[in-house]
Amino acid sequence: MKKKILTLIIALATLSSCEKFLDKRDPTATSFDEFFNTEEDLRRVVYSSYLDVFMEPGDRRLLFYMSDGRSDNAYARIETDHHMVIANGNMTSNARLAEYYWTLYNKHVGRINTYIANIDIPYVENESIRQKYKAILEALRIWHYFRITEVWGDVPFVLVPVTLEEATPPVTPKAEILDKLFEMSNDVANRLPENEGTTNAYMFNKYSFKTLIMRYALYNGRYDLAATLAKEIMDSGKYQLHPQYASLFNYQADKTNKEFIIKFDMESHNNSATNSFEHLAPQYKTGNGQSYVVPLKSLVDSYWTLQGRPIDKCPLYSKQEYELNPKLNRDPRYAASIFGQGDLFNKEKIDIYDSKSLFYYQNLRSSRSGYWFKKFVDEADAFRTGGNMYFPLARYAEVLLTYAEAKIILNNVDELAKSCINQIRQRAGLDMSVADVNLTVKSQQEWIDLIRNERRVEFAGEGLRYSDILRWKTAEVVLNQPALGHMRQRTDGTTDVLKIEDRKFLTHQYLWPFHESSFQVEPNLIQNPGY
């Protein structure tokens, strides 16, 4: 009886933010069985399991593009969005973010456990529908645990609804959890549909879920598995690089490309308006743009030259010339991804140093760095209250670069690995008469430097950078430097750079703290070192 009561409490208590999708048909229902008994009920709970953590277009704390503000790529200006707190090293066991994310992820795991345990209750016309939804729920639970272990390490690992007596499970080592997750992942992937649906395209299919497994195999040092999965996804022929890089991130191709693998489409959030223009764009005459997260000089300088060389190793111009003019002989992905001083925005020239301009860098809703992301900012949204943009949570480009990185780390850079990098560079528009990676012999460290930078510029503003600097153990270097913005040359020949803030990163911050309040309800938790 206690188990039944707790199951009902968990199921009902965690649905408050999804009421419009999970309203009970019978408001007098008092048991879980009464609420969860039709195919439509099953569809709605699967839908709701995506919404809050993965598909909420208005919550900046959760949006993938906002999380670049946790890294050396960008600056996020609102403390309560949490990204700034992470980037400047102020994450403690009292920080609200530790409680917020821990509670949110585990709330969803508990809810999914309840649904999976009761998956046989709803009536369905076709049993394959039940099995598809069960596999999707299991895939989502695996995704949650990948995210939880990434930042907390050793945690309780629970796959069933718990009784009151079992509500404080012991901590399981991360390595043990990962072994189980990868074992489960293979089984789940093989039970998912082969192809994405004409509707519900955002839901997992076999290959979109394998893309997720591939990502976390790479993140967790399982390079053989990452390469194998990447090759399988490539061989499926279901995805391809879109010919024009820039058009992926606006209304030119957001809905028509074959590159997006895990989709954040309009159906995934009940067609509610998207807010990327408000979040990323400059304040303009409409007042919509809020510049909540903006690029830093560190990211700008990471765009190599048109010939595929670092800006401090190109004989054509000096490093300072490249710093002062980011578009000079540069990788075209820079202009496709970032804009700032001297560029046109809605036919108006940007001057971040003019105090009378809306673009003035000291304005509250302007960019303190003097740069903005161009990705996911379409001027068609400038005079609208919201957009209808599709976003990628994973792209085919990630598959190619994952295969290449895995092979590089394994010190087995085969022809396919080189081809993967070249495909990315050629699509970007680099001068392949020089940028072709086959043209020069490289040491393993040179390959590592190349692939890491290639990931950074290819996925700038797409939320992968923070995970990358954690797994590469480079956060202690790149986040212990000031957050800087635009660099300019004065009339006397000297230069100055906009400085936003000092940052710090301590080595114990590779793992997040458990919030102090968590120990009151989960006494078996063990605080991560340093907090």
Protein Blocks (a to p, Z undefined) as FASTA:
>chain_A
ZZmmmmmmmmmmmmmmmmmmmgcfblmbcbfklmmocfklmmmmmmmmmmmmmmccklmk
lgmklmmmmmmkbccfbfklommmmmnopacfkbmklmmmmmmmmmmmmmmmmmmmmmmm
pccfblklmmmmmmmmmmmmmmmmmmmmmmnopadddfbdcdfklmmccdddfklmmmmm
mmmmmmmmmmpcfbdcfbhklpccfklmmmmmmmmmmmnopaklmmmmmmmmmmnopacc
dfblklmmmcklmmmcckbmbdcdfklnoopacfklmmmmccdfkomagolaccdfklmm
mpccfkopafklcfkbcfklmmmmmmgopafklmmmggcehiaeehiacdfkbmkbmklm
kbmklcfklpacfehpafklmmccbdcddcdfbdfklmmmmmmmmmmmnopacfklmmmm
mmmmmmnopafklmpmklpccdfklmmmmmmmmmmmmmgonlpmmmmmmmnopmmmmmmc
ccdddddddfkopacdddfbdcdddfklmpccddfklmmmmmmbccdehZZ
